[in-house]
């Protein structure tokens, strides 16, 4: 409670200071209150300031015996409305608030069911889908492969998995997986760019293996040959190609499927995918996810139904203060392709429920099905 009061007092002081002076941005981070999010307040401030205001400082704190000490992290830059961010761009995640750095971009096709499209350039509903015969137009959208600062992982672990990017292990156990901690995919609109004078501004075991400090460049980090080789080697298992989105009663669900590879088990082929799901409360009402209901169709002709409590062992609350929850899971089929769709059962504070649609998405295998990598060796 004392820490919360400290945060409110500091932010109130900064707000009053901002009105008179230089629009500096402060944040207090502590374990009792969680990590402070940035999207509602800071994104608007960063995007909406007049051009004459050139420096917008972001600060965070460290826990020390003598109390909270605010430290400068960097200076916000203008958000890019057009074009893309380059390798080495430092950023804050506008929803989850962590510090990160861009490794390289992906150009995906976004199928947004909230937008009514013309018939051309559309994806039809999967067989047996629950949403009628609606077709969805895809548009190009930029995502980024990023590293998460490991100092921020404990603060976001209840809202977003920090070991969500997984691979099939390259040995006889067809179900064995391994993860690369602190690797994520971030949409272009979730990037709040900033710069820093530190040569190692992000703490991650791969930072100095992948990136080289180059003060003559902006941003001042360039890709090492190891990053380029890693990207090329792992391209089939990292590639982000399709993104699916749909909103029901102010709850937006975004799904990104990834093909992981094929394994042989008991004289049959088993194809694996991981899928990343983000739920986001776009309204002001507090709700909680209670149940999931999946329908999984395989090209082999099988249709499986899966029901259960929560997701990945959790029943997250989505509020105005913490509007989003993101997780990854896995599915396997004994066929090279299939479809998934379903619903989440959401509970309101008065005990009533409603179902949020999970947009249907395809599970497609790569034609060139090479063996997945056996780790990030160089």
HELIX and SHEET records of a PDB file:
HELIX    1   1 UNK A    2  UNK A   20  1                                  19    
HELIX    2   2 UNK A   39  UNK A   43  3                                   5    
HELIX    3   3 UNK A   44  UNK A   48  1                                   5    
HELIX    4   4 UNK A  150  UNK A  156  1                                   7    
HELIX    5   5 UNK A  188  UNK A  190  5                                   3    
HELIX    6   6 UNK A  207  UNK A  210  1                                   4    
HELIX    7   7 UNK A  225  UNK A  238  1                                  14    
SHEET    1   A 7 UNK A  56  UNK A  64  0                                        
SHEET    2   A 7 UNK A  67  UNK A  76 -1                                        
SHEET    3   A 7 UNK A 191  UNK A 195 -1                                        
SHEET    4   A 7 UNK A  90  UNK A  93 -1                                        
SHEET    5   A 7 UNK A  99  UNK A 112 -1                                        
SHEET    6   A 7 UNK A 136  UNK A 148 -1                                        
SHEET    7   A 7 UNK A 122  UNK A 123 -1                                        
SHEET    1   B 9 UNK A  56  UNK A  64  0                                        
SHEET    2   B 9 UNK A  67  UNK A  76 -1                                        
SHEET    3   B 9 UNK A 191  UNK A 195 -1                                        
SHEET    4   B 9 UNK A  90  UNK A  93 -1                                        
SHEET    5   B 9 UNK A  99  UNK A 112 -1                                        
SHEET    6   B 9 UNK A 242  UNK A 248  1                                        
SHEET    7   B 9 UNK A 251  UNK A 265 -1                                        
SHEET    8   B 9 UNK A 268  UNK A 281 -1                                        
SHEET    9   B 9 UNK A 324  UNK A 333 -1                                        
SHEET    1   C 7 UNK A  56  UNK A  64  0                                        
SHEET    2   C 7 UNK A  67  UNK A  76 -1                                        
SHEET    3   C 7 UNK A 191  UNK A 195 -1                                        
SHEET    4   C 7 UNK A  90  UNK A  93 -1                                        
SHEET    5   C 7 UNK A  99  UNK A 112 -1                                        
SHEET    6   C 7 UNK A 136  UNK A 148 -1                                        
SHEET    7   C 7 UNK A 183  UNK A 187 -1                                        
SHEET    1   D 2 UNK A 166  UNK A 168  0                                        
SHEET    2   D 2 UNK A 177  UNK A 179 -1                                        
SHEET    1   E 2 UNK A 211  UNK A 213  0                                        
SHEET    2   E 2 UNK A 221  UNK A 223 -1                                        
SHEET    1   F 3 UNK A 303  UNK A 309  0                                        
SHEET    2   F 3 UNK A 287  UNK A 298 -1                                        
SHEET    3   F 3 UNK A 317  UNK A 318 -1                                        
SHEET    1   G 4 UNK A 303  UNK A 309  0                                        
SHEET    2   G 4 UNK A 287  UNK A 298 -1                                        
SHEET    3   G 4 UNK A 337  UNK A 348 -1                                        
SHEET    4   G 4 UNK A 353  UNK A 364 -1                                        
END                                                                             
